[in-house]
Amino acid sequence: MLRARGLIFAGLIAAGLIAMLFSARVSAEQNSIVVIPIHGTIDEGMAHLVERAVADANASGAKAIVLDVNTFGGLVSAATEIRDAMFTAHMPTIAYVSERAWSAGALVTLSAQHIAMAPGSSIGAAEPIPTTVKTVSALRAEFESTAQRNHRDPKIAAAMVDTNADAPLYKKHGAILTLRADDAKRAGFADSIDLSLGDALRDNHLQGVATTTAEYSFGEQVARFATSPEVSGLLLTIGMLGLLIEMQTLHGIAGLVGVLAFALFFGTHVYAGFSNGLVIGLAVLGVFGILYELHVVPGHGAPGILGGIALLLAVLLAFGIPFFFVAIQTISTAIILTVAFFWLATRYWPENAFMRRMTFAAVQGPDYVASRDLTFLRGLTGSATSFLRPAGVAMIDGKRIDVLTEGDFIPAGTPIRVTRVEGARVFVEPAG
């Protein structure tokens, strides 16, 4: 029980240390241009960066704020925070779309007073997920009001969100609007079409002005890196593999590594805005259930099964509803990798001298003979060196022997006695 508590406590400490990493400021010079990169998934980390950069630009008297946009979208909640931050700017705001501004990226782009687009770029495709009447209505209002504020056609903005909104010059009824650069300029959404960000600055009479690029803090970089599907899958694989190995060894080391991996996974997803208190509660409950099953009531099954279900549900929800299919794909990949690595670990690691001390395999060693006579062990006593549930390892007559109970659970360290031997199967019971 103490070991289980220690593992959980270590995980909570790790999550707390992760949260402490997120602090930084953007250093902007007076009369300079602050360039804010809107690249990759829009999340809370990006929203924090924009809020910080706008506040610093206001404080230093920057000449303009420029959003360098290239994104497939992300969290609507983070996009609205970015929009609200842009509305607090005391200087002109410009968005330059180098490739695409889709989904939540379209709302971020519309928050700028001036929009420039590169040839071949596009903006729109902002239908919300899930597509319910409530979410469509709310997001449509956000797009319309944002467009109106910056003197753009709200009907065009609504057509980016709602299939029922009409924009006959640019889309068919029932489709979602995505504007090419030339169409965006014709519709009055793009003010200019420029080959580069420098050209966009020139068209806004800002050529030759010093620029300062807003940068993510170390903690924000960690959060954005760790929430990518590839890294998330790796963290899940390490977490599950650690718990599986802990089930075999019960030494605590693998369990600690697994808990820390899960702590990093959930901690970064919380910071990025994908997770909330419910997800963290399910994750803690899941890990506690699994560790409780391993270290307190082995063999009962219920705490471990319920803990596993809670942990799986927490992982699924941690990605957020808009990324449900990404979550399924990442979890499936992590499960496959976990099974593969666990099979390799149990097959090859026991031949390692260090791992022989930790795992149950390879107790036989090079002297093992499958048909050797073990009847001499009958009646001898020894002690369980691992949990017997019902299989495990015992030290009998100075040798490590694979043993079985009659179905009872025997804790490690319990004195045992050999009751019978059937071929290579050695049955034991508590010596008392």
N, C-alpha and C positions, 0 to 999 in steps of 0.2 A: 504494500500500500504506500509506503514511504517513497519507494522508487517511482511508482506511478505519479504520485504528487510532484516529485522532483522533475519528472519529464514534462508534466503540464506546466509547472512553474517556469521551467526553462523556455518553453514555447511562448508563454506570455511575456517574459522578459525580452525575448527576441523581437516580438511584435512591437513592444514599447520602444526598443532601440531603433527599429525601422522608422517609427513615427517621428523620432527625434531628429532624423536626418534632414527633414524637409524645411529648410530655411535658407533663403538667399535673397539678394537684391539685384536689381538691374541698374548699372551705373550709366546714366545718360548725361551728356554734356548739354549745356545751354545752347539753343539754336541748332541742335543736331536733329537728325531723323532717327527715330527708334523703329527698327525693323523687327517684327515678331513673326517667327516661323510657325505656320499652321500646317504642319506636315504629319502624316500618319493619322492614327485614330484620335479623334477628339475626346478627351477625357478630363477628369478633374485636375490632373497634373497640368494639362495645357491651360485650363481655365485659371489656375493659380498663377501660372506664368503671365498670362495676359493681364490679369488684375494687378499684379505686381508691377508689370512694365508700364501700364497706363498710369498708375499712381505715381511712379517715379518720373515719368515723362511730364506729368502735371507739375510735380514739385520742382523739377529742374528747368522748366520752361522750354521743352523741346519744340522744334519747329513743326514736326508732323509725326504721325504714327502710320506705319505701313505694315499691313498684313501680307505676308508671303504665303499664298494659299496653294496647297496641293494635297487634297484629302478625299478619301472615299466617304467620310462622315464619322459618326460615333455617337456619343451620348447627347441626347437632346437637352438634358438638364445642364450639361457642361457648355453646350452651345449657347443656351440662353444666358448663362453667367458671363460668357465672353461678350455677347451682344450688349448686356447691361453695362459691362465695364467699358466697352467702346463708347457708349453713350455718355459716359462721364468725362471723356477726353476734352480738354480745353483748346485743342489745336485741330487742324484738318486731319482727317483719317482717310487712308487709301487702302484698297485691297487689290493685290495683283494676283490673278489666277494663272499660274504657269502651266498647269495641265488640267486639273479638274477641281470643282468645288461642289461635291455631291452631298445630298442628305443634310446632315447637320452642318456641313461645310458651307452649304448655300446660305443658311441663316447667318453664319459668321460673316460671310462675304457681304451680304446685304446690309450688315450693320455699319459698314464703312460709307462715308459720304461720297467717295469717288471709287469707281471700279474700273480697272484695266485688265484686259484678258489677252493671253498669248494666242497667236493663230493656232487653231486646232484644239483649243481648250474648250471646256463645257461647264455649265452650271445648272443645278436642278436636282431631279430624282430624289425628292425629299419626302416620299410617302412614309409615314411612321410605322414602326413595328412595336406592338401589335396594331393592326389596322382596325381599330374600333371607332365608332361614331364619336366618342369622347376625345380620343387622342387626335383624330383627324381634325376635329373642330378646334381644339386647343392650339395645335401646331399651325393650322391655317391662319388663325387669328394672329399668332406671333409673326408669321411671314408677312401678312397684309399690313400690320401696324409698322413693322420694320421698314417695309418698302415705302409706305406713306411718309414716314419720318424723313426719309432721304429722297423724297420727291420721285418715286418710281411707281409704276402702275401696279396697284395691289391685286388686280385681277390676274396679271401674269404671275405674280408671286404665289397667289392661291393655287394656280394650276400646277405648281411644282409639288404641292402637297396633296391636293384633293383631285381624284379622277373625275369628279362631277363638275369641277370648275372649268369653264370654257375659255379657250384661247385658240380660236379656229385658225388663226394665221400660223400657228406653231405646233399644234398637236390635234389629234383626233379626240372626239369625246370618249371618255372612259380610259384614256391613257394618262400617264404622268408626264409632266413637261420637263424636258431637259434641253436647254438652249446651247447651241454652238456659239462660238465667239461672235460670228457675223450676225447671227439672229439676235444675240443679246444686245449688240450695238444698235441694231435696227429697232428693237423693242424699247430702247432707252435704258436698259439695265447696265450695259457697259458703256463707259464714257469714251474709251479708246481701245484700240487693238495694238499691242506693243510686243516687239520681239523679246524684250528683256525687261527686268525690273528697272534698269537704268533708263530705258526709253520711257517707261511709265513715269518715273520721277521727272524726266525732262518735260513730258507733256503737262505735268502739274507744276512746272516752273521751280523744280527743286534740284536741278542738276548742279553738281559741284558742292552740295551741302554734305558735311560729314555725317556718316551713318554709324549707329550703334546697334548691334544685334542683341536682342534679349536671349539669354541662355538659361537653360534649366539648371536648377540646383542639383547637387549630387543625389539627394533623396528622390527628387522628381525623376531624374534619369533612371535610377534603380527601379522606381515604380513603373515607369513606362516600358522599360526593358523587360521586367519580370512579368508584366501582364500580356506580353505578346504570346500568341498561341504556342509558338515553338518552345519558349522558355517556360511557360505555364505547364506544358506537357512534361518537360524535363523535371520540374519541381514536383509535379504529381507522381511521376515515376519514382523519384527518390523517396518521396514520402511513403508511398505504398510499399516499395521494396524494403524500406527500413522497418515498417511494421511487420511485414511477412518474415523477415530475418529475425526480428525480435521474438516472434512466435516460436522460432526454432531454437534460439540461443538463450533468451531470457537474461542476457547480461546487461541490458539497458543501453548499450552503446548504439546499436542499430535503431532502437526505439527513439533515442534522443535525436539522432540524425533525421529520422522520419518526421518527428514532431517539429524540428526546426525548419525542415523543407516546407511543411504545411503552414507553419507560421509565416514564412516569407511569402508563400503563395497568397494566403488570405490577407496578410497585412498590406501587401502592395495593391491587391484588388480593392480593398477598402479605401485606400488613399486615392486610387484612380477613379473612384466613384462607382465601380461596378457592384460592390457589395455593401451590406448594411449590418446593423446589429443582429438581425435574425440569422443571417448567414454565419456570422461569427459564433453566435450561440449554438447553432447546429453543429458547427465544426468542433467547438470545445466539447460539446456533449458526445459527438461521435468518437473523438480521440479518447475521451475519458472512458467511454463504454468499452472500447477495444482494450485499453490498458487495464481496466478493471477486470476484464475477462482473463487477461494474460497473467496478472500478478496477484489477484485476490481470489477469484472464484473460477479457476481454470476448469474447463469441461462442462460448465453449465450451459453455455451457448447463447442464451438470451441477451446478456449485456453486449457480447461481441457482435451478434447479428444486428441488434438495434443500433449499436454504435456505427457499424459499417454502413447501414442504410442512411443514418443521419449525416455521416461524413460524405457519402456519395451525393446526397441531396444538396449539401452545402457547397460542394465543388461545382455542381451543376448550376446553382443559383449565383455563384460568385461571378460568373461571366456576364450576368445581366440578361434580361429577356431579349433585347435586340440581337444578342450574339448566341442564341440558344443552339443553333446548328453548329456554330464554331465550338461551343462547349461539348456537344456530343462527339464531334470529330476529335477534339483534343483528349477527352476522357478515354475514348476508344483506343486511340494511339497509345496513351499512357498505360492502359491495362495490358495491351499486347506487349509493350516493352517490358513492363513489370514481370509478366509471366516468363518472357524469354530470359531476362537477366536472372530471375530467381531459379529457373531451371539450370542455367549455367553455373550459378553460385553453388547450388546443392550438388551439382555433378562434379565440378572441378575444384572448388575451393577446399573441400575437406582434405585433399591431398597435400595442401600447404601446411607446414608445421604449426604456424600460428593459428590457422583456422581449425586445426584438429582439436584445439583446446576449447573452441567455441561451438562447434556443430556436432550433431549426432552421427553424421556419416563418417566413414573411414575409421570407426572404432576397431574394425577388423585389422587394418594395417597389412603389411606384407606377409605376416605369419598366418593370416586367416585362411582356413580351409573349410569350404562349405559343408563338407560331410564329417567334420571332426566330431568326436564323441564328447558331449558336454555333461554326461550323466554324473560325472564326479562332483558337479556343483550341487547336486541335490542335498538339501539339509544344511548347506553352508549359509553363513550370515554375512552381511555386508551393509552398505548404506547407499541410498539413492543419490546419485550425483546430479540428477536433473529431475524435473517433475515427471512422474510416471502417470500418463493420462490417455490410455493405459500403457503406452509404450514409452520407453526412455532408456536411460543408461544408469547402471549401478556399478559400484566398485565392490567386487567379490574376490576374495583370495588374492588381493593385490592386482586384479586385472579389471579393465573397463569392459563390461559385458552389456550387450543389448538385452533388455528384459521386458517382460509383460506382466501386467497385473490381471486379475480375474475380472477387470472392469472398473475397479475402484481407483480413485485418484490418491496418489501418495506424493506428498510434498518432497522437494529436494532436501537431503540431509537426514531423512527418516531411516532408522535402522530397518533392514529388511531380511527376510529368510527365503531361500529357494524352496518352493513346495514341490515342483515337478519339472521335468525336462522332457520335451517332445522334439526330438531331432535338434534343430538349431534354435528352437524356441524355449526360453527359460522363463518360467513363471515364478513370481515372488509375491509375498504378502508382508505386511508390517511385522517386524520381529516380535513386537509386544503381543 
